[in-house]
Amino acid sequence: MSKTRINRGTHHLGELRNQAKTLQEERATRSPKQQLAVLDRRLGPGIGAEKERKKLQVLIDAPKPKKQADKVKSKKKGKK
């Protein structure tokens, strides 16, 4: 007896890809604090997704420097 391939058609797979793309775009627009809040709502405060929570906390604690300052530093180093 062979297994049936329910919901494996190209149309269904296309829908899944679109849904994944939408979720990925939504995630990209959130800040680390907002993403941490989403995890708390979904899973409960401090429960689950331990690695992602650690990564987000590092990003919250040490924000990236502004790009403008990095460009100025690199130009000064090149002129010496």
Backbone as numpy.savetxt, mean C-alpha at the origin, in Angstrom:
# Nx Ny Nz CAx CAy CAz Cx Cy Cz
-13.85 -38.55 -12.06 -14.68 -37.38 -12.06 -13.79 -36.13 -12.06
-14.01 -35.24 -13.00 -13.18 -34.04 -13.09 -13.79 -32.91 -12.28
-12.91 -32.00 -11.88 -13.36 -30.84 -11.12 -13.92 -29.81 -12.09
-14.99 -29.16 -11.70 -15.55 -28.10 -12.54 -14.82 -26.80 -12.23
-14.73 -25.97 -13.21 -14.02 -24.70 -13.04 -15.04 -23.57 -12.91
-15.73 -23.55 -11.81 -16.75 -22.55 -11.55 -16.08 -21.19 -11.36
-16.65 -20.16 -11.97 -16.18 -18.79 -11.86 -14.73 -18.61 -12.31
-14.32 -19.34 -13.32 -12.97 -19.20 -13.83 -12.95 -18.68 -15.27
-14.06 -18.18 -15.73 -14.12 -17.65 -17.08 -13.34 -16.36 -17.21
-13.07 -15.97 -18.43 -12.29 -14.76 -18.68 -13.00 -13.52 -18.18
-14.33 -13.52 -18.27 -15.09 -12.37 -17.79 -14.92 -12.21 -16.27
-15.04 -13.30 -15.55 -14.90 -13.25 -14.10 -13.49 -12.85 -13.68
-12.49 -13.39 -14.36 -11.12 -13.03 -14.04 -10.85 -11.55 -14.33
-11.45 -11.03 -15.38 -11.32 -9.61 -15.68 -11.92 -8.75 -14.59
-13.07 -9.17 -14.06 -13.69 -8.45 -12.96 -12.80 -8.45 -11.72
-12.18 -9.60 -11.44 -11.29 -9.69 -10.29 -10.08 -8.77 -10.46
-9.54 -8.70 -11.67 -8.40 -7.82 -11.93 -8.78 -6.36 -11.73
-9.96 -5.98 -12.23 -10.43 -4.61 -12.07 -10.63 -4.27 -10.60
-11.19 -5.19 -9.86 -11.42 -4.97 -8.43 -10.07 -4.81 -7.70
-9.10 -5.64 -8.03 -7.77 -5.55 -7.41 -7.11 -4.22 -7.75
-7.26 -3.78 -8.99 -6.67 -2.50 -9.39 -7.30 -1.34 -8.62
-8.62 -1.38 -8.46 -9.32 -0.35 -7.71 -8.84 -0.30 -6.26
-8.73 -1.46 -5.63 -8.26 -1.52 -4.24 -6.83 -1.00 -4.12
-6.00 -1.32 -5.10 -4.61 -0.87 -5.10 -4.53 0.65 -5.23
-5.37 1.22 -6.08 -5.39 2.68 -6.25 -5.86 3.37 -4.98
-6.87 2.81 -4.34 -7.36 3.38 -3.08 -6.28 3.35 -2.02
-5.54 2.25 -1.94 -4.48 2.11 -0.94 -3.38 3.13 -1.19
-3.08 3.39 -2.46 -2.01 4.32 -2.80 -2.33 5.76 -2.39
-3.61 6.09 -2.26 -3.98 7.46 -1.90 -3.98 7.68 -0.39
-3.90 6.60 0.39 -3.94 6.74 1.85 -2.56 7.00 2.43
-2.54 7.79 3.49 -1.30 8.00 4.23 -1.09 6.81 5.16
0.11 6.64 5.71 0.33 5.53 6.65 -0.62 5.54 7.85
-0.92 6.72 8.37 -1.86 6.80 9.50 -3.26 6.33 9.09
-3.68 6.74 7.90 -5.01 6.33 7.42 -5.05 4.83 7.19
-3.97 4.25 6.65 -3.94 2.81 6.41 -3.97 2.04 7.72
-3.29 2.55 8.74 -3.31 1.92 10.05 -4.73 1.95 10.62
-5.44 3.04 10.41 -6.83 3.14 10.86 -7.72 2.14 10.12
-7.47 1.94 8.83 -8.25 0.96 8.06 -8.01 -0.44 8.61
-6.76 -0.77 8.91 -6.46 -2.08 9.48 -7.15 -2.27 10.83
-7.16 -1.22 11.64 -7.83 -1.30 12.94 -9.33 -1.55 12.78
-9.94 -0.89 11.80 -11.37 -1.09 11.55 -11.66 -2.51 11.07
-10.83 -3.02 10.17 -11.07 -4.33 9.59 -10.79 -5.47 10.56
-9.63 -5.41 11.21 -9.15 -6.54 12.00 -9.30 -6.35 13.50
-9.40 -5.12 13.94 -9.42 -4.82 15.36 -8.11 -4.13 15.73
-8.13 -3.30 16.76 -6.93 -2.55 17.15 -5.77 -3.47 17.53
-4.68 -3.37 16.79 -3.48 -4.13 17.10 -3.53 -5.61 16.77
-4.57 -6.08 16.10 -4.72 -7.50 15.81 -4.39 -7.76 14.35
-3.55 -8.74 14.09 -3.24 -9.14 12.73 -2.37 -8.17 11.97
-1.90 -8.58 10.81 -1.08 -7.76 9.90 0.09 -7.12 10.64
0.81 -7.92 11.41 1.88 -7.41 12.26 3.00 -6.76 11.45
3.41 -7.41 10.37 4.51 -6.85 9.56 4.11 -5.53 8.92
2.90 -5.48 8.39 2.46 -4.23 7.76 2.32 -3.12 8.79
1.83 -3.46 9.96 1.70 -2.46 11.02 3.07 -1.91 11.42
4.08 -2.78 11.51 5.43 -2.32 11.84 5.97 -1.38 10.77
5.77 -1.74 9.50 6.24 -0.91 8.40 5.55 0.46 8.42
4.24 0.44 8.66 3.50 1.70 8.70 3.97 2.57 9.87
4.24 1.95 11.01 4.69 2.71 12.18 6.05 3.35 11.93
6.93 2.64 11.23 8.23 3.22 10.88 8.04 4.44 9.97
7.13 4.34 9.02 6.86 5.47 8.13 6.26 6.65 8.88
5.43 6.37 9.86 4.82 7.43 10.65 5.86 8.11 11.53
6.73 7.32 12.16 7.73 7.87 13.07 8.82 8.66 12.36
9.23 8.22 11.19 10.31 8.87 10.46 9.83 9.23 9.06
9.13 10.35 8.90 8.64 10.73 7.56 9.80 11.06 6.63
9.55 10.89 5.34 10.56 11.16 4.32 10.84 12.66 4.25
12.11 13.04 3.97 12.41 14.45 3.77 11.79 14.92 2.45
11.60 16.21 2.34 11.00 16.76 1.12 11.96 16.59 -0.05
11.43 16.38 -1.23 12.23 16.14 -2.42 13.04 17.37 -2.80
12.53 18.55 -2.55 13.19 19.79 -2.90 14.56 19.86 -2.20
14.61 19.52 -0.94 15.86 19.58 -0.18 16.87 18.58 -0.72
16.42 17.41 -1.15 17.31 16.40 -1.69 17.96 16.88 -2.99
17.21 17.56 -3.83 17.74 18.05 -5.10 18.81 19.11 -4.87
18.59 20.01 -3.89 19.54 21.07 -3.60 20.84 20.46 -3.10
20.78 19.45 -2.23 21.97 18.81 -1.71 22.76 18.13 -2.82
22.08 17.45 -3.73 22.78 16.74 -4.80 23.45 17.71 -5.76
22.87 18.87 -6.00 23.48 19.86 -6.88 24.75 20.43 -6.24
24.71 20.68 -4.94 25.89 21.23 -4.25 27.03 20.23 -4.27
26.75 18.94 -4.11 27.80 17.93 -4.11 28.47 17.83 -5.48
27.69 17.98 -6.51 28.22 17.86 -7.87 29.12 19.01 -8.28
28.98 20.19 -7.69 29.75 21.36 -8.08 31.14 21.40 -7.45
31.44 20.61 -6.44 32.73 20.64 -5.76 33.83 20.14 -6.60
